[in-house]
Structures are given as C-alpha cells and as structure tokens.
Amino acid sequence: MATTDDDGTAPRPSGRPQSSRPAKPARPAKPAAGTRKPASPKSGTAKPASPRSGTAKPANPRSGAAKPASPRSGAAKPASPRSGAAKPASATVEPPAAPAEPPILEVVDLVKRFGDVAAVDGVSFALQPGTFTGIVGVNGAGKTTTLSMITGLLRPTSGVIRVAGIDVWADPASAKRRIGVLPDRLHLFDRLTGAQLLYFTGILHGLDRATALARTDELASAFRVEHAMGRLVTDYSSGMVKKVALAAALVHAPRLLVLDEPFESVDPVSAMTVAQILRDFAAAGGSVVLSSHSMELVQRICDHVLVIADGRLIADGSVDEVRGDRSLQERFVDLAGPGAESIAELSWLHRFSD
C-alpha cells in the first residue's frame, strides 16, 4: 500500500519495487477538425505528373487524335482492283474452240493406171461422219477400182487416202480396223457354217469370245438368217451370201462401211431390211459408201452422191443438189450417158429368122 512522507509530498515506496521503464512520451495533440493537413508527399496535389495521367500524358501514336491515316480506313483507303467502282472492265474470254473432227474419208488426187489406161484419173472428195453416200457410174467408169483403193485392196498409182485421219497406205493396219468391207468379188471361207464365219471374223478383228458369239446371234437375227447359221456357206443362195458377207463387215462395229453392190441378188424384202440396218448405222454416226446401178435406190436411201464417168468425178454433192428438179436417173443420164443411140443399123432385129 503506498504511503507518504511526513510532510505529505514525497511518495514512499510500498513493499513492491517501482518499475524502471521510462515514461512514455506524450502523443501530439490531434489537430482540430477543419484544420488543413500538412502536405504529404503522397498527396494528389503535390504528386508529380505521372505519364499515365490524362492531363500530362503524351500523345499516343495509337490514340484516335494523333493516329495516322490507315490504308484500311474508309476515307484514306486506296481504290482496290477488286472493288466494284475501281474494277477494270474485263474482256470476255471465249472458250477455246473444239478441234474440228477430220473427215471420215478423204481422197486426194487419186490415180490408178493399168498400162496406158487411166482407170481412175485425179478423183478427190471428202466425206464427213454420219454420211450415207452412193457412188454411181456406168460400167467401167472406175467405181470398183476406186473402192478397192479406199479399202486397201488395190494400191493406187498416186494420191492419198485417209480414213479418220489415218493414211490407208502408210498405216494400213490402223486404217483397216476402222473399215468394214463388202468387196465386188466375194471370196469367203465357204466351207464354214454361217455362224462359224461370223464368229471367226469377229475373233480376227480382236473381239473376245463372248462378244463374238453374242454379235453373231444378233446379226443373224437382224438379217433374218438364223435358220441358215448351221449350214455351210457354200450351200447358200447368192442373196444369202450377200447378207452373211454384209453381217461379217459389221461384226466389229467399224466407223466406215465400204460396200460394192450390196443389194445385188438380194430380194426386195431382204433389201428393205438391209437398207434399214444401214440407215440406222449412219444415224448413229457411222458412215456408208456404196456403189449401185440402181438410181432409184440411191435416191431413196442416200443423202450424198458421187457421179464417176471415165475415171473422173463429174458430180459431188447432196442427192437434191445433184439431181435438181429431176430424178436422179434422168440427171445421171444427162451427166454420164452417151445419149440415145440409133438402132437403125439393127433393123434386122425387126425380121425374125423363122
């Protein structure tokens, strides 16, 4: 318990010793409210200007005010060649023209001489694919000789023959693959049956066995000779031989048919069947060249005609162009006929021997 001295002024220590800790200094008095606080270095008024502050911030090259005009901006964008306003007018580009298909048959200055006789003398013509052409002329005019040279059976004295652009005499194997032939003088393997003849003809042209057999049956049905397919060709009539030989010319599906007198010895009903088969072949893009002495037949089934006289080509054009306003028979006589001959010297025919 604390006591005092006798005079009551000095404290007397009690039984507990007094602490030696120094006295805590007095806290400065808090300024009165409203008194301005001394400026602090961290205060906003005395804070140095910061580069990030809005007022002292230098102009940023990316800011909108100082940003240079961009080539992508609408106002300063240069005219693009792809924009509609500045796009130059483009010229219309025409597609390349398709190459012209060569004539299916081209004959240039064809000549054939037998000694001093010119059987064919400078014949030239060209036929396009899909044409049905008749070659007409009097006996000995040079029709068969011309067709024999076209098919590679007779070598020309001079001239050029091309089938689908292929020279017949420079590359005969390639040219003959594109030709079907019915020659004037038939030399068939007549000890074969009709079915065997068509089948082996197809095999020789490169057909496989199944295709050759199928086409044999189809051709026999088309030409209406199914009943004779099992018989030897040597037992056929002349008309039957013609039809089987024509079927053999078609078995490999050639692009060009060259036929010498295909309707000779053929009955009228069979002739109509053959004519229809040939018309269908031409309508499908094949080409037919045939010789005939029947002007009426040529006028009826052909669309193109060649007239040969004395080994020369004297008319070449469509049937209507060549015949004009007359029949083909009358026009042919005008072009190639020698004229009416007097039979006055044959007056003895008017008197009979009995």
C-alpha positions in Angstrom: 0.0 0.0 0.0 1.6 3.4 -0.9 2.4 5.8 1.9 3.6 9.4 2.1 6.4 11.0 4.0 5.8 13.0 7.0 5.4 16.2 5.0 2.9 14.6 2.6 4.8 15.5 -0.5 7.2 12.6 -1.4 5.8 9.2 -2.1 7.1 6.3 -0.1 7.6 3.1 -1.8 5.5 0.3 -0.8 6.6 -3.2 -0.4 6.5 -3.6 -4.2 9.5 -2.1 -6.0 8.8 0.7 -8.6 9.3 -0.1 -12.3 12.3 1.2 -14.1 10.6 1.6 -17.5 11.0 5.1 -19.0 7.9 7.2 -19.3 6.0 7.1 -22.5 6.3 10.3 -24.4 3.2 12.3 -24.8 1.2 11.9 -28.0 0.9 15.1 -30.0 -2.4 16.7 -29.9 -4.8 15.8 -32.7 -5.4 18.8 -34.8 -8.8 20.4 -34.7 -11.3 19.4 -37.3 -11.2 21.5 -40.4 -7.5 22.3 -40.0 -5.6 21.7 -43.2 -3.4 18.6 -43.1 0.3 19.3 -44.0 1.2 18.4 -47.5 2.1 14.8 -47.8 4.5 13.6 -50.5 1.8 11.1 -51.4 -1.0 13.6 -51.7 -2.6 14.3 -55.0 -1.8 18.0 -55.1 1.9 17.6 -54.5 2.1 14.3 -56.6 4.4 14.8 -59.6 2.7 14.5 -63.0 2.5 10.8 -64.0 3.0 9.7 -67.6 -0.2 7.7 -67.3 -2.3 10.7 -66.1 -4.8 12.1 -68.6 -3.6 15.7 -68.5 0.1 15.2 -68.8 0.0 12.0 -70.9 2.0 12.5 -74.1 0.2 11.8 -77.4 0.0 8.1 -78.0 0.5 7.1 -81.7 -2.3 4.6 -81.2 -4.8 7.3 -79.9 -7.6 8.4 -82.2 -6.5 12.1 -82.4 -2.9 11.5 -83.3 -3.3 8.2 -85.2 -2.1 8.4 -88.8 -4.5 7.6 -91.6 -4.6 3.8 -92.0 -4.7 2.3 -95.5 -7.6 0.2 -94.3 -9.7 3.2 -93.1 -12.6 4.1 -95.4 -11.5 7.7 -96.1 -7.9 7.1 -97.0 -8.2 3.5 -98.4 -6.8 3.4 -101.9 -9.1 2.0 -104.6 -8.8 -1.8 -104.7 -8.8 -3.5 -108.0 -11.4 -5.9 -106.6 -13.8 -3.1 -105.6 -16.8 -2.5 -107.9 -16.1 1.2 -108.6 -12.4 0.8 -109.5 -12.6 -2.7 -111.1 -11.4 -2.5 -114.6 -13.7 -3.9 -117.3 -12.7 -7.4 -118.0 -12.7 -8.7 -121.6 -15.0 -11.6 -122.3 -12.8 -14.7 -122.7 -14.1 -17.1 -125.3 -13.6 -20.8 -124.6 -11.2 -22.5 -126.9 -12.9 -23.9 -130.0 -13.1 -27.7 -130.1 -10.8 -29.2 -132.7 -12.6 -30.0 -135.9 -13.2 -33.7 -136.4 -11.4 -34.9 -139.5 -13.4 -36.3 -142.4 -14.2 -40.0 -142.0 -12.9 -40.5 -145.6 -10.6 -38.1 -147.5 -9.5 -38.9 -151.1 -6.9 -36.5 -152.6 -6.0 -36.7 -156.3 -6.4 -40.4 -156.6 -4.9 -42.0 -159.7 -4.8 -45.6 -160.9 -3.3 -46.6 -164.2 -3.2 -50.0 -165.9 -0.5 -49.5 -168.5 -1.6 -46.6 -170.6 -5.2 -46.7 -169.4 -6.2 -44.4 -166.5 -9.0 -46.3 -164.7 -9.2 -43.6 -162.1 -7.9 -40.1 -163.0 -7.5 -37.5 -160.3 -10.5 -38.2 -158.1 -10.8 -36.1 -155.0 -13.6 -35.8 -152.3 -14.1 -35.8 -148.6 -17.0 -37.3 -146.5 -18.0 -36.3 -143.0 -19.0 -38.8 -140.3 -22.6 -39.9 -140.5 -23.0 -39.6 -144.2 -24.7 -42.1 -146.4 -23.0 -41.9 -149.9 -23.8 -43.6 -153.1 -21.2 -43.8 -155.9 -22.8 -44.2 -159.3 -21.5 -44.6 -162.8 -21.8 -46.7 -166.0 -20.0 -50.0 -166.2 -16.2 -49.5 -166.4 -16.4 -45.9 -165.0 -14.0 -46.7 -162.2 -16.3 -47.3 -159.2 -14.9 -50.6 -158.1 -11.3 -49.6 -158.7 -11.9 -46.5 -156.5 -13.5 -48.5 -153.7 -10.7 -51.2 -153.9 -8.1 -48.5 -153.4 -10.0 -46.9 -150.5 -10.1 -50.3 -148.6 -6.5 -51.2 -149.2 -7.2 -54.0 -151.7 -5.5 -52.2 -154.6 -2.5 -49.9 -154.5 -3.0 -46.6 -156.2 -0.6 -45.2 -158.7 -0.6 -41.9 -156.9 -2.8 -39.9 -154.5 -3.7 -40.0 -150.8 -6.5 -41.9 -149.0 -7.2 -41.2 -145.3 -9.8 -42.9 -143.1 -10.5 -40.9 -139.9 -7.2 -39.0 -140.5 -5.2 -42.2 -140.9 -3.3 -42.8 -144.2 -4.6 -46.1 -145.6 -1.3 -47.0 -147.2 1.1 -45.5 -144.6 -0.6 -47.2 -141.7 -2.9 -49.9 -143.2 -3.4 -51.9 -140.0 -4.8 -48.9 -138.1 -6.9 -47.8 -141.0 -8.4 -51.2 -141.7 -9.6 -51.6 -138.1 -12.0 -48.7 -138.8 -13.3 -50.1 -142.1 -15.9 -52.8 -142.9 -15.7 -54.1 -146.4 -18.1 -55.9 -148.8 -16.0 -56.4 -152.0 -17.2 -56.8 -155.5 -15.9 -60.3 -155.9 -16.7 -62.3 -152.7 -14.1 -64.8 -151.6 -15.5 -66.2 -148.4 -14.4 -69.3 -146.4 -17.4 -71.1 -147.7 -16.6 -74.4 -146.0 -17.5 -72.8 -142.7 -21.1 -72.5 -141.5 -22.6 -69.1 -141.4 -22.2 -69.0 -137.6 -18.6 -70.0 -137.8 -17.9 -67.4 -140.5 -19.3 -64.5 -138.4 -17.6 -65.8 -135.2 -14.1 -66.2 -136.6 -14.4 -62.8 -138.4 -15.1 -61.2 -135.1 -12.1 -63.0 -133.4 -9.8 -61.9 -136.3 -10.9 -58.3 -135.6 -9.9 -58.6 -131.9 -13.3 -59.4 -130.2 -13.3 -61.7 -127.2 -15.1 -65.0 -127.5 -18.3 -63.9 -125.6 -18.7 -60.7 -127.6 -18.1 -62.5 -130.9 -20.7 -65.1 -130.1 -23.3 -62.5 -128.9 -22.8 -60.4 -132.1 -23.1 -63.4 -134.3 -26.5 -64.2 -132.8 -27.6 -60.5 -133.0 -26.6 -60.1 -136.6 -28.2 -63.4 -137.7 -31.5 -62.2 -136.2 -31.2 -58.7 -137.7 -30.6 -60.1 -141.2 -33.2 -62.8 -140.7 -30.8 -65.7 -141.5 -31.0 -67.6 -138.1 -32.3 -70.6 -139.9 -29.2 -70.9 -142.1 -26.5 -70.3 -139.5 -25.8 -74.1 -139.1 -25.4 -74.7 -142.8 -22.2 -74.3 -144.9 -21.9 -71.0 -146.7 -21.2 -72.9 -150.0 -24.8 -74.1 -149.8 -26.3 -70.5 -149.6 -28.0 -68.7 -152.4 -26.4 -65.6 -153.9 -28.7 -63.4 -151.8 -27.9 -65.3 -148.6 -24.2 -65.0 -149.3 -24.6 -61.2 -149.7 -26.4 -60.9 -146.4 -23.9 -63.0 -144.4 -21.0 -61.2 -146.0 -22.6 -57.8 -145.0 -23.1 -59.1 -141.5 -19.4 -60.1 -141.4 -18.5 -56.5 -142.5 -20.4 -55.1 -139.5 -19.4 -57.6 -136.7 -16.5 -55.4 -135.4 -18.6 -52.2 -135.4 -16.5 -50.2 -137.9 -16.7 -46.4 -138.4 -16.8 -46.7 -142.2 -18.6 -49.3 -144.4 -17.5 -49.6 -148.0 -19.9 -51.8 -149.9 -19.7 -52.7 -153.6 -23.1 -53.5 -155.0 -24.6 -54.7 -151.6 -28.1 -55.1 -153.0 -27.2 -57.2 -156.0 -29.1 -60.6 -156.0 -31.0 -59.6 -152.8 -34.7 -60.0 -152.8 -36.9 -56.9 -152.3 -37.9 -57.9 -148.7 -34.3 -58.5 -147.7 -33.2 -55.3 -149.5 -35.6 -53.3 -147.3 -34.2 -55.0 -144.2 -30.6 -54.3 -145.2 -31.4 -50.7 -146.2 -32.9 -50.1 -142.7 -29.9 -51.5 -141.0 -27.6 -49.2 -143.0 -29.8 -46.2 -142.3 -29.7 -46.9 -138.6 -25.9 -47.3 -138.7 -25.5 -43.9 -140.4 -27.9 -42.3 -138.0 -25.8 -43.5 -135.1 -22.7 -41.7 -136.5 -21.3 -44.4 -138.8 -20.6 -43.7 -142.5 -21.6 -45.8 -145.5 -20.1 -45.6 -149.0 -21.8 -47.9 -151.5 -21.9 -48.4 -155.3 -25.0 -49.3 -157.1 -26.5 -49.2 -160.6 -30.0 -48.5 -159.1 -30.5 -44.8 -159.3 -33.9 -45.2 -157.6 -32.3 -47.0 -154.6 -29.5 -44.4 -154.3 -32.0 -41.5 -154.4 -34.2 -43.2 -151.7 -31.6 -44.2 -149.1 -28.6 -42.0 -149.6 -28.1 -38.4 -148.6 -24.9 -37.8 -150.7 -23.9 -38.9 -154.2 -20.8 -39.1 -156.3 -21.0 -39.5 -160.1 -18.0 -41.0 -161.8 -17.5 -41.2 -165.6 -14.4 -42.3 -167.4 -12.4 -42.4 -164.2 -13.2 -38.8 -163.3 -15.5 -37.3 -160.7 -18.1 -35.2 -162.5 -20.6 -34.6 -159.7 -20.3 -34.4 -155.9 -23.0 -33.2 -153.5 -26.2 -34.0 -151.8 -28.7 -36.0 -153.7 -31.0 -33.0 -154.1 -28.2 -30.8 -155.3 -27.1 -33.2 -157.9 -30.5 -34.1 -159.3 -32.0 -30.7 -159.2 -35.7 -30.7 -160.2 -35.4 -34.0 -162.0 -35.0 -37.6 -160.9 -31.5 -38.9 -160.2 -31.9 -41.3 -163.1 -32.6 -38.5 -165.6 -29.8 -36.4 -164.2 -27.4 -39.3 -164.3 -28.1 -39.9 -168.0 -27.5 -36.3 -168.8 -24.2 -36.3 -166.9 -22.8 -39.7 -167.8 -24.9 -41.2 -170.6 -23.7 -41.2 -174.2 -27.1 -40.1 -175.5 -29.7 -42.1 -177.4 -28.1 -44.3 -180.0 -29.8 -45.1 -183.2 -30.7 -48.7 -183.8 -31.4 -48.2 -187.4 -28.5 -50.4 -188.3 -30.2 -53.2 -186.2 -33.2 -53.2 -188.5 -32.7 -56.9 -189.0 -34.0 -57.4 -185.4 -37.4 -56.5 -186.8 -37.3 -59.5 -189.1 -37.5 -62.9 -187.4 -35.4 -65.8 -188.5 -38.3 -68.2 -188.8 
